[in-house]
Amino acid sequence: MIINMKTVAEGIQKASKKDKLKKEKILSKEYRPAHHLRAINWKAFIQSAIKTGLESPTPYKVIPYKNGIGIKKIELL
C-alpha cells in the first residue's frame, strides 16, 4: 500500500483550518452561550432566564433593564 504524503498533509491542513474556523465561530459574541456566574452575553442570558421562568413549575416573568444589561425585576404569574 502506497500512501501519498502530500495528500495526507493537505487533509490535515484542511482539518485544522475547519477546526480554527469552528473555534472562531464559537468564540464570537453571537454564538457565545450565557454563563450562569458571569454574563458576558446578556442577550443570551436574558433569553435563557425568560425561557426557564416560563417552563418552571411556578412560572415567572423576567423583566430586563431597557439597555439590555441585567434583570430589573421578576414577577410571578
ZIDA-V178611 format. One record per residue. N is the residue number from 1. RES is the residue in one letter. SS is DSSP state (hx for helix, st for strand, lp for the rest). Layout:
# ZIDA-V178611
N_RES_SS + N_RES_SS
This chain:
# ZIDA-V178611
1_M_lp + 2_I_lp + 3_I_lp + 4_N_lp + 5_M_hx + 6_K_hx + 7_T_hx + 8_V_hx + 9_A_hx + 10_E_hx + 11_G_hx + 12_I_hx + 13_Q_hx + 14_K_hx + 15_A_hx + 16_S_hx + 17_K_hx + 18_K_hx + 19_D_hx + 20_K_hx + 21_L_hx + 22_K_hx + 23_K_hx + 24_E_hx + 25_K_hx + 26_I_hx + 27_L_hx + 28_S_lp + 29_K_lp + 30_E_lp + 31_Y_lp + 32_R_lp + 33_P_lp + 34_A_lp + 35_H_lp + 36_H_lp + 37_L_lp + 38_R_lp + 39_A_lp + 40_I_lp + 41_N_lp + 42_W_hx + 43_K_hx + 44_A_hx + 45_F_hx + 46_I_hx + 47_Q_hx + 48_S_hx + 49_A_hx + 50_I_hx + 51_K_hx + 52_T_hx + 53_G_hx + 54_L_hx + 55_E_hx + 56_S_lp + 57_P_lp + 58_T_lp + 59_P_lp + 60_Y_st + 61_K_st + 62_V_st + 63_I_st + 64_P_st + 65_Y_lp + 66_K_lp + 67_N_lp + 68_G_lp + 69_I_lp + 70_G_lp + 71_I_st + 72_K_st + 73_K_st + 74_I_st + 75_E_st + 76_L_st + 77_L_lp
